Amino acid sequence: MRIAYLDCFSGMSGDMFLGALVDAGVSARLLEDAVAALNLDARLEVSRVNRSGISARRVDVYIHGEKEVPREESGKHDHQEHTHSHANQAPAHEPQDSRASPPLPHEHTHPHGRGLTEIRKIIRKANIAESPKHTAIAIFEALGAAEAKVHNVDIEKVHFHEVGAVDAIVDIVCASVGFESLGVDELICSPLNVGGGTVQTEHGNYPVPVPATVELLKGAPLYSSEIRAELLTPTGAAIVKVLAKRFGSFPEIRIASIGYGAGGRDLPGHPNVVRMTVGESIAELAAKTSQETVTVLEANLDDLNPQVFGYVMDRLLEEGALDAFGVPVQMKKNRPGTLLTVLCKPEDAAKLAQIIFTETTTLGVRRREEKRQTLARNWITVPTQWGNVRLKIASMNGTVTNYAPEYEDCRKIAAEHRVPLKAVMNGAMEAYAKSLRG
């Protein structure tokens, strides 16, 4: 199993996460292309900086040609027009200043605001793969739900200020695209350093961590260091909430790459970075296959509109099902029906069973636990004459046993270049076979 460990000893924000991804091996061009696909007046600038002796990647977002600036600097201008989400921290001796916070939404309609409905449309229209689209929307909805809870408003009434919304869309979409490209099976997160002191927001002087951050990370291990600055932003908290599978100490892995993502400020005596370590699980490297417990959910359906069945399958997969399929069955009174089977992680079973009850006509869902053996998997990218395609590589005891091109990559290339899908898939397979011979 390929694991990424996120070490948040100096908190986390969207831009720090992007820097760590790039430093760990994700293509900066991939993130730049994702920004271009959003059709917003924004771009990225990637640089290498030093944070208390640690060399790290810094990712800055330019909106309308201007680089986002720390909150204390943006405060010199119209505050409502310059709310943003970057990790630009203040020195420890200035407790009122802070790392720039994410776009703090508010419950009032703002002439330059963007609501979640509009943000969803922007992301869905973007020319990127479907999986990171769903992830980005889930992160934004988590952020919106936290703000709605804090301010006691409906989530659809939460609005993000114009500049801050663009900044957050860029951070969150790039985080989703970059994380998928990293090709890990699990993201584990350390306890999160939230910082301390207070931070000035459009709603007033708030304690650190701000209420939305606390709401987002209920149940997560948090702590506060002696640094009086906002180290963990709501955008960073939302990314962790959606992407991290669990919290814990450094796992047993064989390290493949390490990435450091820099915040906007160099805090004296404290490395203002987040570290991402990527590697293969040592326990699974020693075994031919890995074994895990999965939950199997089943339901018999004999009176469900077939069009609805396809929608239910999509919903289940979007919400975390490992697999979902239907088998034709002959039911009582000789009625033709479909056996719906869903494989999922045990912690997702209740949520997915609720979807089955809500979206189908079944009156009961069977549930059982089973052991599943899987081959080790990882991703590589190969060039074709039309563009790059990712391949999933399966191996047993270090030997490749199977490989297949990523469907979404091939489908996108086939549509853009008007070539047969099978030609793109065959081209990717041939490119990988050629790389093995070479």
N, C-alpha and C positions, 0 to 999 in steps of 0.2 A: 504493500500500500504506500502510495506517495503522499507524504504529509508536509504541510506547511505550519510552522510554529511562529506566531506573532507575539513578539516580546514588547509589551507596552510599558516599559519602565519610565518612559517620559510621556505617557498618554498616547493619544492617537487622534488623527484628523484625516480628512479626505485626501489632502495633498501629500501628507506623509505616507499614506498607504500607497499612492501612485508612485512616489519615489522609491519605496521599498520594492514594489513590483518590478520597476525598470531595472533597479540595481540587482535584483535576483535573476534577471534574464529575460523579462518580458520586453518585446520590441517597442521602443518609443514610437516608431512609425505606426504600429498598430493602434496606440492610444491617439495619435494625431489623426489617423483616419477615422476613428470613432467620433472625435470632436467635429471633423468636417461633415460626417454623416448626419449630425444633428441640425445642420443648416442654421446655426446660430452665429452671431458675430463674436466668435471666441477662438482662441488658439492656445497651444501649450508651448512653454519654453522649458527645456530640460537642461539642467546644469549640474556640475559637481561642486559641492561646498564642503566646508570643514565645520564640524560641530564639536567643540571641546576636544579636539584631537582625533575625531572619527570622521573619515571621508564618507560622504553620503550623497545620494542623488536628491536634487531639489526640483520639484515640478511646480512651475508658476502658471497661473491661468491669466491670460489677457482677454479682457472683455471690452469691446468697442475700441480696441487698440491700447487700452490702459491696463497695467498690471494691478491685480488686487493688492491692497495694502493692509497692514495691521489695523485692528480696530481703533487703537489710540491715534493713528495717523488719519484714518478715515473720519474720525470724529471732528477733524478740522473743517470738514465739509458738511453738506446736508446729511445728517445721520441716517435718515430713512432711505436715502438713495445709495448708501454705501455699506449696507449691512451685508456681511459675507461670511465665509465658512473656513478660512484658512487658519493653519496652526502657527500664527505669528505671536510669539509670547513676549511678555514684558519682563524686564529684569526683576529679580526677586525682591528688590527693595522698593518696588512700586506696586503696592498691593491693589491699586485701583485699575491698573492696566492689565491686559490679558492677551493671550493668544487670540487671534481673531476667531470669532465664533461663527458657526454656520448660519445660514440665512434664517434668523429667528422669525417664524411666521407670526401673524397676528390675526385677531378675530374680526378686524374691520376690513371692508373693501378698500383697496388702495388703487388709484388710477394706474400705477405702474406695477401692480402685483400680478402674480401668476398663481392660480389655484391648482389643486392636484389634477383636476380634469384636463386642464390645458397641458400640464406637464406630462401626463400619461400620453396624450396625443402626440406631443413632440417626440417622446421616446419611441412610441409605436411606429411613427412614420420614418424613423431613422433607418438608414440602410445598413443595419447590423444584424447579426444572427438573433434568432428568437430567444434562445436561452438567456443570454445576458440582458435582453430587453425585460424579460420577466423578473430577473434578479434586480435590475435597477428600479423597476416599478415597486417591487416588494420593499426595497430599502426606503424609497420615498414615502411609501404608505406607512411604514413603521415610524418614520420621522414625523409625518403628518398626524398619525394617531397619538403620538406622545404629546405633541403640541396641542392637539385638540383636547386631550385629557387635562393638561395643565391649565389651559385657558377656558375650559368648560364650554366648548363650541363644537358644532358638527365638523367632522373631518373635512367635508367638502367646502366648508367656509374658511378653512385655513388658507391664507395667502402668503406667498413668499415674495419679497420685494424684488423688483425687476433685475437689478444687478446680482443680488444674492441668489436668486433663483437660477440664473444662467450659470453662475459659479458652482452651485450645488449640483445642477444637472450634469455639468461637465465632470465634476469629481465622481459622482455616483455612477454614471454610465461608464466612464473609463475604468473605475474600480471593478465593475461587473465584467466588462470585456477583458481587462487584463487578468483578472483572477481566473476566468475560464481558460484563457490561454496558458496560464501557469500549469494547468493539467494536474492538479492535486486531487486526491480523493477526500481529504479532510483538512480543515483548518482548525488548529487548536490555538487558543488565546491564553496568554498569561493573565494574572490579576492586573487590573488597570489602575495606573496612577492618575488620579483626577486633578491633582494640584490643590490649590486652596485660595483663600482670599475672596474677593468679589470681582464682578465684571459688570461694566455698564452696558445695558441693553436698551432697546427702544421702550421697554416697559419699565425701566428703572434700574437701580443698582441691585443685581442679583448675586446670591451666594454661589460659590464654585464648589461642586458642580452645579450647573444651572438645572432647574426642575425637569426640563425635557430629557437631559442626559440621565438623570436618576430614574425617570420613568422608563426609558428605553432599556436600561440594564438591570431591571429587577431580577434578583436571583444571581447576578454575576458578582464575582469577587472584586471589590473596589477598595482602594486605600488612598490616603492623602500623604504626600511627602511634605518636606519643609518649604517647597517652592510655592510662593504665593502668586499663582497665575493659573489660567484655565488651560490645563494640559489635555483634557479629553473633551472634544467638542461633540455636540449632538450628531453632526454628520458622521464623525468617526464612530460614535456609539451605535448609530443605525447600521453602519457597514458591519461592525462586529456582530451585532444582534442577528443579522440575516446570514452572514457568511460563516461565522464560527460555529462548529458543531458542539464544541465543549470547551471548558476552561480547565487548565491544569498546569503542571510543571513541565519542564523541557522533556520531550519524549525521547525514547531510544530510537534514534535514526542514524543512518549512514548519510552524512551531509553531502548534498550535490551542489547547492548554491546558497549564498547568503546575500541579503540585500538590506541596505540601510536607507530609510527615507527621512529626509530632513524637514523639520519645521522651519518657519520663517525667521526665527530669532536664534542667536547663539548665546545661550545662557551660561554665564561664567561658572565653571566647575561642574556643569551638568550637561551631558550630551543630549541635545534636543533632537532625538531621532527615535524612530520605531524600527525594530529589527525583524526581518522575516528570514527564517531558516527553512530551507526546503530539502527533503531527503526521503529515502526509502526506509520503511520500518524494519529494524534489525530482526525482530521476531519473525516477520514474514519473509525476509530475505533468506532465512535459514530453513524455511519450510517450502515444500513444493507448491502448496496452495495455501490460501488463507481460509479460515473458517469463521463464520459469524452467525448470529441468531437473527432470523428475520420473522416478521409476522405475516401470515397469509390471511387475507380477508376474502370471503366468497359470498356471493348472493345469486340466487336464481331469478331470472327476469323473464316473464312471459307476456307482459302487456305494456312494454315500453316502446315508444316510438324509436325506430332505428336512428333517426337523426339525433335524438337526444342521447343515445348511447355513445355516439362519436364525441359529443360535447363532454359527456361525463368522463370518458377516457382522457381527454385533453386536460380537464380540470385536475384529475387525480395525479397525472404526471407532473403538472405544473406545481402542485402542492407537495411534491416530495416523494411520490411513489417510485420505488425502484423499478417496477415493471407493472403493467396492467394489460390484460388480454381477455378476449371473449371466446367461448367455445360453444358451438350449437349443441343443444340437448333436447331430448324429447321428454316433456314433463307429463304430469298426471292429466288424465282425460285426453291423452295424445296431443297436447298443445305443444307446438314448437316454441322453444325458448332459448335463452343465452345464459351460460354460466359465466358470470363476471368474476375474475380472479385478480387480486391485487397483492403484490409483494411490497413490503415496506419495512422501515426500521421500527422496532417496537415503540419508540417514543412518538412516532407519527401515526400509530394505528387509530387512536381515538379520533383524531382530526379527519383522517381519511374515511373512517366509518361514518362520521357525521355527514360527509359529502355524499356518500352512497345513499344514506337515508334521505337526504334533502333533495338530491337530484334525480333519483330513480323511484320506481314504484314498489320496490321491495319492502317487505314487512320485517325482514330479519337478515342479519349479517353474521355468518359464521367466522370464527377467529381461532387461529392456532399458531403455535410457535414451531418453527422448523430450523434446522441447521443448514447453512448454505456454504459450499466451498467455491471459491472464486480464484481465478488466475490473477497474478500481479499485472497491473495495467499502467501504461503511461502514454503520453502524447508526444509526437514529433511533428514537425512541419516539413513538407517536401515541396519543391517548385514544380509547376507544370507550365506549359506554354501559355496558359491563360491566367495564371496566378498561383499563389501558395494555397496548399490544402493540408489540413491537419489529418494525421492518421492515428488511430488508437492501436497500440501495440500490446498484445497479450503475451506473457512469458511464464514459463514454469521452471523453477530452479535455475533462473538465469538464461534459459534458452527460449527464443521467440517461437511461439506456437501458432500465432494467428495475428493478422493485422488487417485493418479495414479503414477506408477513408471516411472522414466525417461527412455525413449526408448534407448537413446544412451548408457547409463550405462548398461542396460540389453543386448543390442546387443553386446557390447564389451565383456561382461562376457560370453555370449553364444558362441561367436566365440573362445575365449581363452580356454574354458573348454569343448567345443564340446558337449554342452547340448542344448536341445530345448529352443528356445527363450521364449516360453510360460511358461516353467518350471521356468525360472529365474524370469519372471514377477509375476507368482503366488507365488513364494518364497518370493519376496519382499512384496507383499500384505499381506501374512500370517505373516511375521515378524512385519509389522506395526500393524496388528490386535492383535497380541500377546502382543505388547508393550502397547496397550490400555487396554487389560485385566489385564496386570501386574501393 
